[in-house]
Amino acid sequence: MNSQLKRSAMMAAFGMLAGLAAAGCGMVRAGYETAPYQVVRAHGKFELRDYPALTVVETPMARSSDGSDGSFNRLFRFISGANETKQKIAMTTPVFMSGGGTNATMAFVLPAKLKTDEVPQPSEESVKVRELAAGRFAVLRYSGARNEKNEAESLEQLRAWVKAEGLIEISPPVYGYFDPPWTPAFLRRNEVMLRIEAGRP
């Protein structure tokens, strides 16, 4: 087999593996309820979305830890039964991360059928249940590993689009992560979100 045929065969094999991996990631995501929203309009990778009020369970985190500081496990214990009624609650997507320094938090969105006043109280003091207000958000979807460089670049792109569209951001960014850590970086679904001033088209 000459070198050109070898390269073609390798590219075909890589394409097949990438396709299988992408299909696998899609199936994993399809198995989880996702925070609901309505797309108001879209432009390439950017979307303007309306979100209803969301009930979340939240805990402090070290912003650079990706959950290795125990924040992810605290939330996972809560939905696994570490709450006053020992209720098991389904995992959803995305996992939200926001803030910085000592104010950074990680949050799981709770299933839509669970209203805020129906959620059992967490067993751990550092885990809190709260409601995120409904609102309109500018959103950029991107792939890649979770790191400061990717987050900063995606936020810069989103802010440039928001400015170009004549929108006004009214809150710090929120990052949403949809895939487990073993998902290949180029197949991951990540999002950065900015709450937009009400009444903007």
PyRosetta script that sets phi, psi and omega in degrees:
from pyrosetta import init, pose_from_sequence

init()
pose = pose_from_sequence("MNSQLKRSAMMAAFGMLAGLAAAGCGMVRAGYETAPYQVVRAHGKFELRDYPALTVVETPMARSSDGSDGSFNRLFRFISGANETKQKIAMTTPVFMSGGGTNATMAFVLPAKLKTDEVPQPSEESVKVRELAAGRFAVLRYSGARNEKNEAESLEQLRAWVKAEGLIEISPPVYGYFDPPWTPAFLRRNEVMLRIEAGRP")
pose.set_psi(1, 125.2)
pose.set_omega(1, -178.8)
pose.set_phi(2, -75.2)
pose.set_psi(2, 171.6)
pose.set_omega(2, -173.3)
pose.set_phi(3, -63.8)
pose.set_psi(3, -35.5)
pose.set_omega(3, -179.5)
pose.set_phi(4, -65.7)
pose.set_psi(4, -42.3)
pose.set_omega(4, 178.9)
pose.set_phi(5, -65.7)
pose.set_psi(5, -38.8)
pose.set_omega(5, 177.9)
pose.set_phi(6, -61.2)
pose.set_psi(6, -45.0)
pose.set_omega(6, 179.8)
pose.set_phi(7, -62.3)
pose.set_psi(7, -41.2)
pose.set_omega(7, 179.9)
pose.set_phi(8, -63.7)
pose.set_psi(8, -41.6)
pose.set_omega(8, -179.9)
pose.set_phi(9, -65.6)
pose.set_psi(9, -41.1)
pose.set_omega(9, 179.4)
pose.set_phi(10, -64.9)
pose.set_psi(10, -41.2)
pose.set_omega(10, 179.3)
pose.set_phi(11, -65.2)
pose.set_psi(11, -39.5)
pose.set_omega(11, 178.6)
pose.set_phi(12, -64.8)
pose.set_psi(12, -42.4)
pose.set_omega(12, 179.3)
pose.set_phi(13, -64.7)
pose.set_psi(13, -42.0)
pose.set_omega(13, 178.7)
pose.set_phi(14, -63.5)
pose.set_psi(14, -42.2)
pose.set_omega(14, 179.0)
pose.set_phi(15, -61.7)
pose.set_psi(15, -39.1)
pose.set_omega(15, 178.9)
pose.set_phi(16, -65.9)
pose.set_psi(16, -44.8)
pose.set_omega(16, 179.2)
pose.set_phi(17, -63.1)
pose.set_psi(17, -42.0)
pose.set_omega(17, 179.0)
pose.set_phi(18, -63.1)
pose.set_psi(18, -39.7)
pose.set_omega(18, 178.4)
pose.set_phi(19, -64.1)
pose.set_psi(19, -42.2)
pose.set_omega(19, 178.5)
pose.set_phi(20, -64.8)
pose.set_psi(20, -40.9)
pose.set_omega(20, 179.2)
pose.set_phi(21, -64.7)
pose.set_psi(21, -42.7)
pose.set_omega(21, 179.6)
pose.set_phi(22, -62.8)
pose.set_psi(22, -42.0)
pose.set_omega(22, 178.7)
pose.set_phi(23, -63.2)
pose.set_psi(23, -39.4)
pose.set_omega(23, 179.0)
pose.set_phi(24, -64.1)
pose.set_psi(24, -42.3)
pose.set_omega(24, 178.4)
pose.set_phi(25, -63.3)
pose.set_psi(25, -40.7)
pose.set_omega(25, 179.0)
pose.set_phi(26, -62.8)
pose.set_psi(26, -38.8)
pose.set_omega(26, 179.5)
pose.set_phi(27, -67.3)
pose.set_psi(27, -38.5)
pose.set_omega(27, 178.3)
pose.set_phi(28, -62.4)
pose.set_psi(28, -47.2)
pose.set_omega(28, -179.9)
pose.set_phi(29, -63.1)
pose.set_psi(29, -38.4)
pose.set_omega(29, -177.5)
pose.set_phi(30, -64.1)
pose.set_psi(30, -19.5)
pose.set_omega(30, -179.3)
pose.set_phi(31, -80.2)
pose.set_psi(31, -4.3)
pose.set_omega(31, -177.3)
pose.set_phi(32, -120.9)
pose.set_psi(32, 143.4)
pose.set_omega(32, 171.5)
pose.set_phi(33, -67.7)
pose.set_psi(33, 140.4)
pose.set_omega(33, 180.0)
pose.set_phi(34, -114.1)
pose.set_psi(34, 143.9)
pose.set_omega(34, 178.0)
pose.set_phi(35, -51.4)
pose.set_psi(35, 126.8)
pose.set_omega(35, -175.2)
pose.set_phi(36, -74.4)
pose.set_psi(36, 149.9)
pose.set_omega(36, 174.8)
pose.set_phi(37, -161.1)
pose.set_psi(37, 165.2)
pose.set_omega(37, 176.2)
pose.set_phi(38, -122.6)
pose.set_psi(38, 128.7)
pose.set_omega(38, 178.7)
pose.set_phi(39, -79.1)
pose.set_psi(39, 119.9)
pose.set_omega(39, 178.0)
pose.set_phi(40, -79.7)
pose.set_psi(40, -45.1)
pose.set_omega(40, 174.0)
pose.set_phi(41, -162.9)
pose.set_psi(41, 158.8)
pose.set_omega(41, -177.3)
pose.set_phi(42, -134.3)
pose.set_psi(42, 149.3)
pose.set_omega(42, 177.3)
pose.set_phi(43, -145.7)
pose.set_psi(43, 95.9)
pose.set_omega(43, -177.3)
pose.set_phi(44, 62.9)
pose.set_psi(44, -122.7)
pose.set_omega(44, -178.7)
pose.set_phi(45, -80.9)
pose.set_psi(45, -6.0)
pose.set_omega(45, -174.8)
pose.set_phi(46, -101.6)
pose.set_psi(46, 145.0)
pose.set_omega(46, 175.8)
pose.set_phi(47, -138.8)
pose.set_psi(47, 148.1)
pose.set_omega(47, 169.2)
pose.set_phi(48, -107.7)
pose.set_psi(48, 120.8)
pose.set_omega(48, -173.1)
pose.set_phi(49, -124.9)
pose.set_psi(49, 148.9)
pose.set_omega(49, 169.9)
pose.set_phi(50, -105.6)
pose.set_psi(50, 125.4)
pose.set_omega(50, 177.9)
pose.set_phi(51, -109.9)
pose.set_psi(51, 140.2)
pose.set_omega(51, 170.7)
pose.set_phi(52, -75.9)
pose.set_psi(52, 175.5)
pose.set_omega(52, 172.9)
pose.set_phi(53, -61.8)
pose.set_psi(53, 137.4)
pose.set_omega(53, -179.0)
pose.set_phi(54, -119.6)
pose.set_psi(54, 134.5)
pose.set_omega(54, 173.7)
pose.set_phi(55, -91.5)
pose.set_psi(55, 128.0)
pose.set_omega(55, -178.3)
pose.set_phi(56, -128.5)
pose.set_psi(56, 158.4)
pose.set_omega(56, 169.0)
pose.set_phi(57, -112.8)
pose.set_psi(57, 131.7)
pose.set_omega(57, -165.0)
pose.set_phi(58, -133.7)
pose.set_psi(58, 150.5)
pose.set_omega(58, 177.6)
pose.set_phi(59, -149.7)
pose.set_psi(59, 151.7)
pose.set_omega(59, 175.9)
pose.set_phi(60, -64.0)
pose.set_psi(60, 151.9)
pose.set_omega(60, 176.7)
pose.set_phi(61, -146.6)
pose.set_psi(61, 158.8)
pose.set_omega(61, 169.8)
pose.set_phi(62, -82.6)
pose.set_psi(62, 116.9)
pose.set_omega(62, -168.5)
pose.set_phi(63, -54.2)
pose.set_psi(63, -29.4)
pose.set_omega(63, -176.5)
pose.set_phi(64, -95.3)
pose.set_psi(64, 6.4)
pose.set_omega(64, -169.9)
pose.set_phi(65, -89.1)
pose.set_psi(65, -20.0)
pose.set_omega(65, -175.6)
pose.set_phi(66, 59.6)
pose.set_psi(66, 27.2)
pose.set_omega(66, 177.8)
pose.set_phi(67, 93.1)
pose.set_psi(67, -6.3)
pose.set_omega(67, -178.0)
pose.set_phi(68, -71.4)
pose.set_psi(68, -8.9)
pose.set_omega(68, 176.7)
pose.set_phi(69, -82.0)
pose.set_psi(69, 1.3)
pose.set_omega(69, 179.6)
pose.set_phi(70, 103.4)
pose.set_psi(70, -6.7)
pose.set_omega(70, -177.2)
pose.set_phi(71, -63.8)
pose.set_psi(71, -45.0)
pose.set_omega(71, 179.7)
pose.set_phi(72, -62.2)
pose.set_psi(72, -44.4)
pose.set_omega(72, -178.2)
pose.set_phi(73, -64.8)
pose.set_psi(73, -34.9)
pose.set_omega(73, 176.7)
pose.set_phi(74, -61.4)
pose.set_psi(74, -44.5)
pose.set_omega(74, 179.3)
pose.set_phi(75, -68.3)
pose.set_psi(75, -39.0)
pose.set_omega(75, -179.7)
pose.set_phi(76, -66.9)
pose.set_psi(76, -37.1)
pose.set_omega(76, 176.5)
pose.set_phi(77, -62.3)
pose.set_psi(77, -39.6)
pose.set_omega(77, 179.2)
pose.set_phi(78, -58.4)
pose.set_psi(78, -51.2)
pose.set_omega(78, -177.6)
pose.set_phi(79, -73.1)
pose.set_psi(79, -13.9)
pose.set_omega(79, 177.2)
pose.set_phi(80, -89.3)
pose.set_psi(80, -1.0)
pose.set_omega(80, 176.0)
pose.set_phi(81, 125.5)
pose.set_psi(81, 1.9)
pose.set_omega(81, 178.1)
pose.set_phi(82, -82.8)
pose.set_psi(82, 66.4)
pose.set_omega(82, 179.4)
pose.set_phi(83, -147.9)
pose.set_psi(83, 172.2)
pose.set_omega(83, -169.8)
pose.set_phi(84, -62.5)
pose.set_psi(84, -26.8)
pose.set_omega(84, 179.7)
pose.set_phi(85, -106.2)
pose.set_psi(85, 5.1)
pose.set_omega(85, -177.9)
pose.set_phi(86, 55.0)
pose.set_psi(86, 32.9)
pose.set_omega(86, -178.9)
pose.set_phi(87, -79.1)
pose.set_psi(87, 134.8)
pose.set_omega(87, 173.7)
pose.set_phi(88, -90.2)
pose.set_psi(88, 132.9)
pose.set_omega(88, -175.0)
pose.set_phi(89, -124.0)
pose.set_psi(89, 136.8)
pose.set_omega(89, -176.4)
pose.set_phi(90, -65.6)
pose.set_psi(90, 143.3)
pose.set_omega(90, 173.2)
pose.set_phi(91, -72.0)
pose.set_psi(91, 145.6)
pose.set_omega(91, 177.1)
pose.set_phi(92, -130.9)
pose.set_psi(92, 177.3)
pose.set_omega(92, 172.1)
pose.set_phi(93, -127.3)
pose.set_psi(93, 155.2)
pose.set_omega(93, -4.1)
pose.set_phi(94, -87.1)
pose.set_psi(94, 174.7)
pose.set_omega(94, 165.4)
pose.set_phi(95, -89.0)
pose.set_psi(95, 124.1)
pose.set_omega(95, -178.9)
pose.set_phi(96, -93.2)
pose.set_psi(96, 139.5)
pose.set_omega(96, 173.4)
pose.set_phi(97, -131.0)
pose.set_psi(97, 135.6)
pose.set_omega(97, -178.3)
pose.set_phi(98, -152.5)
pose.set_psi(98, 170.1)
pose.set_omega(98, 178.9)
pose.set_phi(99, 77.0)
pose.set_psi(99, -176.8)
pose.set_omega(99, -179.0)
pose.set_phi(100, -156.1)
pose.set_psi(100, 165.5)
pose.set_omega(100, 179.1)
pose.set_phi(101, 59.1)
pose.set_psi(101, -129.2)
pose.set_omega(101, -178.9)
pose.set_phi(102, -82.7)
pose.set_psi(102, -2.9)
pose.set_omega(102, -179.5)
pose.set_phi(103, -106.6)
pose.set_psi(103, 12.0)
pose.set_omega(103, -179.0)
pose.set_phi(104, -73.8)
pose.set_psi(104, 142.5)
pose.set_omega(104, 179.0)
pose.set_phi(105, -136.5)
pose.set_psi(105, 157.2)
pose.set_omega(105, 170.7)
pose.set_phi(106, -121.9)
pose.set_psi(106, 142.3)
pose.set_omega(106, -177.9)
pose.set_phi(107, -141.0)
pose.set_psi(107, 142.3)
pose.set_omega(107, 168.6)
pose.set_phi(108, -101.3)
pose.set_psi(108, 135.8)
pose.set_omega(108, 172.0)
pose.set_phi(109, -79.9)
pose.set_psi(109, 131.2)
pose.set_omega(109, 179.6)
pose.set_phi(110, -86.3)
pose.set_psi(110, 152.6)
pose.set_omega(110, -179.2)
pose.set_phi(111, -52.7)
pose.set_psi(111, 146.1)
pose.set_omega(111, -174.7)
pose.set_phi(112, -60.5)
pose.set_psi(112, -28.3)
pose.set_omega(112, -178.3)
pose.set_phi(113, -69.3)
pose.set_psi(113, -17.6)
pose.set_omega(113, -179.9)
pose.set_phi(114, -93.3)
pose.set_psi(114, 111.3)
pose.set_omega(114, 176.0)
pose.set_phi(115, -82.9)
pose.set_psi(115, 157.7)
pose.set_omega(115, -173.3)
pose.set_phi(116, -53.3)
pose.set_psi(116, -43.6)
pose.set_omega(116, -177.4)
pose.set_phi(117, -77.8)
pose.set_psi(117, -2.2)
pose.set_omega(117, 178.5)
pose.set_phi(118, -102.6)
pose.set_psi(118, -7.1)
pose.set_omega(118, -176.6)
pose.set_phi(119, -78.5)
pose.set_psi(119, 130.9)
pose.set_omega(119, 178.5)
pose.set_phi(120, -65.6)
pose.set_psi(120, 148.0)
pose.set_omega(120, -179.6)
pose.set_phi(121, -70.4)
pose.set_psi(121, 138.1)
pose.set_omega(121, 179.7)
pose.set_phi(122, -64.6)
pose.set_psi(122, 150.5)
pose.set_omega(122, 176.8)
pose.set_phi(123, -79.1)
pose.set_psi(123, -23.9)
pose.set_omega(123, -177.9)
pose.set_phi(124, -100.9)
pose.set_psi(124, 135.3)
pose.set_omega(124, -176.7)
pose.set_phi(125, -64.3)
pose.set_psi(125, -28.1)
pose.set_omega(125, -177.2)
pose.set_phi(126, -82.8)
pose.set_psi(126, 2.1)
pose.set_omega(126, 177.3)
pose.set_phi(127, -110.2)
pose.set_psi(127, 127.8)
pose.set_omega(127, -176.9)
pose.set_phi(128, -128.1)
pose.set_psi(128, 148.3)
pose.set_omega(128, 174.1)
pose.set_phi(129, -104.3)
pose.set_psi(129, 132.5)
pose.set_omega(129, 177.0)
pose.set_phi(130, -152.0)
pose.set_psi(130, 170.1)
pose.set_omega(130, 179.9)
pose.set_phi(131, -109.9)
pose.set_psi(131, 131.2)
pose.set_omega(131, 173.0)
pose.set_phi(132, -89.5)
pose.set_psi(132, 129.2)
pose.set_omega(132, -176.7)
pose.set_phi(133, -64.5)
pose.set_psi(133, 145.5)
pose.set_omega(133, 174.7)
pose.set_phi(134, -61.7)
pose.set_psi(134, 156.0)
pose.set_omega(134, 178.8)
pose.set_phi(135, 174.6)
pose.set_psi(135, 177.4)
pose.set_omega(135, 178.8)
pose.set_phi(136, -102.0)
pose.set_psi(136, 135.4)
pose.set_omega(136, -176.6)
pose.set_phi(137, -130.6)
pose.set_psi(137, 140.3)
pose.set_omega(137, 166.8)
pose.set_phi(138, -89.1)
pose.set_psi(138, 133.6)
pose.set_omega(138, -171.9)
pose.set_phi(139, -134.5)
pose.set_psi(139, 138.3)
pose.set_omega(139, 172.5)
pose.set_phi(140, -121.1)
pose.set_psi(140, 126.5)
pose.set_omega(140, 176.3)
pose.set_phi(141, -96.3)
pose.set_psi(141, 134.8)
pose.set_omega(141, -179.5)
pose.set_phi(142, -148.3)
pose.set_psi(142, 166.2)
pose.set_omega(142, 179.3)
pose.set_phi(143, -113.2)
pose.set_psi(143, -178.6)
pose.set_omega(143, 177.8)
pose.set_phi(144, 110.4)
pose.set_psi(144, 171.7)
pose.set_omega(144, 179.3)
pose.set_phi(145, -70.8)
pose.set_psi(145, 157.9)
pose.set_omega(145, 175.6)
pose.set_phi(146, -83.4)
pose.set_psi(146, 110.0)
pose.set_omega(146, 176.2)
pose.set_phi(147, -154.6)
pose.set_psi(147, 167.7)
pose.set_omega(147, -175.4)
pose.set_phi(148, -61.7)
pose.set_psi(148, -37.3)
pose.set_omega(148, -178.5)
pose.set_phi(149, -63.0)
pose.set_psi(149, -49.7)
pose.set_omega(149, -179.1)
pose.set_phi(150, -64.6)
pose.set_psi(150, -38.8)
pose.set_omega(150, 179.4)
pose.set_phi(151, -65.9)
pose.set_psi(151, -43.1)
pose.set_omega(151, -179.4)
pose.set_phi(152, -65.4)
pose.set_psi(152, -42.6)
pose.set_omega(152, -179.6)
pose.set_phi(153, -65.4)
pose.set_psi(153, -42.7)
pose.set_omega(153, -179.8)
pose.set_phi(154, -67.2)
pose.set_psi(154, -38.8)
pose.set_omega(154, 178.5)
pose.set_phi(155, -65.0)
pose.set_psi(155, -40.5)
pose.set_omega(155, 178.3)
pose.set_phi(156, -61.0)
pose.set_psi(156, -43.5)
pose.set_omega(156, 178.3)
pose.set_phi(157, -63.3)
pose.set_psi(157, -44.1)
pose.set_omega(157, -178.6)
pose.set_phi(158, -64.8)
pose.set_psi(158, -43.1)
pose.set_omega(158, -179.8)
pose.set_phi(159, -64.2)
pose.set_psi(159, -35.6)
pose.set_omega(159, 177.3)
pose.set_phi(160, -64.6)
pose.set_psi(160, -40.5)
pose.set_omega(160, 178.7)
pose.set_phi(161, -67.5)
pose.set_psi(161, -43.3)
pose.set_omega(161, 178.8)
pose.set_phi(162, -58.0)
pose.set_psi(162, -44.8)
pose.set_omega(162, 179.2)
pose.set_phi(163, -64.3)
pose.set_psi(163, -44.2)
pose.set_omega(163, -179.2)
pose.set_phi(164, -63.4)
pose.set_psi(164, -30.5)
pose.set_omega(164, -178.9)
pose.set_phi(165, -86.8)
pose.set_psi(165, -1.7)
pose.set_omega(165, 179.7)
pose.set_phi(166, 74.2)
pose.set_psi(166, 24.2)
pose.set_omega(166, 179.6)
pose.set_phi(167, -93.6)
pose.set_psi(167, 160.1)
pose.set_omega(167, -179.8)
pose.set_phi(168, -124.6)
pose.set_psi(168, 119.4)
pose.set_omega(168, 178.5)
pose.set_phi(169, -79.7)
pose.set_psi(169, 142.6)
pose.set_omega(169, -175.7)
pose.set_phi(170, -127.4)
pose.set_psi(170, 10.8)
pose.set_omega(170, 177.9)
pose.set_phi(171, -155.0)
pose.set_psi(171, 160.2)
pose.set_omega(171, 176.7)
pose.set_phi(172, -63.2)
pose.set_psi(172, 161.1)
pose.set_omega(172, -177.8)
pose.set_phi(173, -69.4)
pose.set_psi(173, 152.1)
pose.set_omega(173, 172.3)
pose.set_phi(174, -123.0)
pose.set_psi(174, 135.5)
pose.set_omega(174, 178.6)
pose.set_phi(175, -107.4)
pose.set_psi(175, 135.9)
pose.set_omega(175, 178.3)
pose.set_phi(176, -116.1)
pose.set_psi(176, 130.9)
pose.set_omega(176, -179.4)
pose.set_phi(177, -121.3)
pose.set_psi(177, 126.4)
pose.set_omega(177, -170.6)
pose.set_phi(178, -104.0)
pose.set_psi(178, -15.2)
pose.set_omega(178, -170.1)
pose.set_phi(179, -118.8)
pose.set_psi(179, 152.0)
pose.set_omega(179, 175.6)
pose.set_phi(180, -67.6)
pose.set_psi(180, 159.8)
pose.set_omega(180, -173.0)
pose.set_phi(181, -64.2)
pose.set_psi(181, -19.9)
pose.set_omega(181, -179.6)
pose.set_phi(182, -82.2)
pose.set_psi(182, -4.6)
pose.set_omega(182, 177.6)
pose.set_phi(183, -67.5)
pose.set_psi(183, 131.3)
pose.set_omega(183, 176.6)
pose.set_phi(184, -52.7)
pose.set_psi(184, 137.5)
pose.set_omega(184, -172.7)
pose.set_phi(185, -55.6)
pose.set_psi(185, -39.1)
pose.set_omega(185, -174.8)
pose.set_phi(186, -73.2)
pose.set_psi(186, -10.2)
pose.set_omega(186, 179.2)
pose.set_phi(187, -104.2)
pose.set_psi(187, -1.9)
pose.set_omega(187, -175.2)
pose.set_phi(188, -75.2)
pose.set_psi(188, 145.9)
pose.set_omega(188, 172.8)
pose.set_phi(189, -102.4)
pose.set_psi(189, 113.7)
pose.set_omega(189, 176.4)
pose.set_phi(190, -122.7)
pose.set_psi(190, 152.5)
pose.set_omega(190, 177.6)
pose.set_phi(191, -141.0)
pose.set_psi(191, 148.2)
pose.set_omega(191, 169.8)
pose.set_phi(192, -119.2)
pose.set_psi(192, 137.5)
pose.set_omega(192, -172.5)
pose.set_phi(193, -128.5)
pose.set_psi(193, 141.5)
pose.set_omega(193, 173.4)
pose.set_phi(194, -128.5)
pose.set_psi(194, 126.2)
pose.set_omega(194, 175.5)
pose.set_phi(195, -69.9)
pose.set_psi(195, 135.1)
pose.set_omega(195, -174.1)
pose.set_phi(196, -109.4)
pose.set_psi(196, 144.8)
pose.set_omega(196, 179.1)
pose.set_phi(197, -54.4)
pose.set_psi(197, 132.8)
pose.set_omega(197, -178.1)
pose.set_phi(198, -61.1)
pose.set_psi(198, 146.9)
pose.set_omega(198, 176.8)
pose.set_phi(199, 91.8)
pose.set_psi(199, -7.9)
pose.set_omega(199, 178.1)
pose.set_phi(200, -78.7)
pose.set_psi(200, 142.6)
pose.set_omega(200, -177.6)
pose.set_phi(201, -70.8)
pose.dump_pdb("model.pdb")
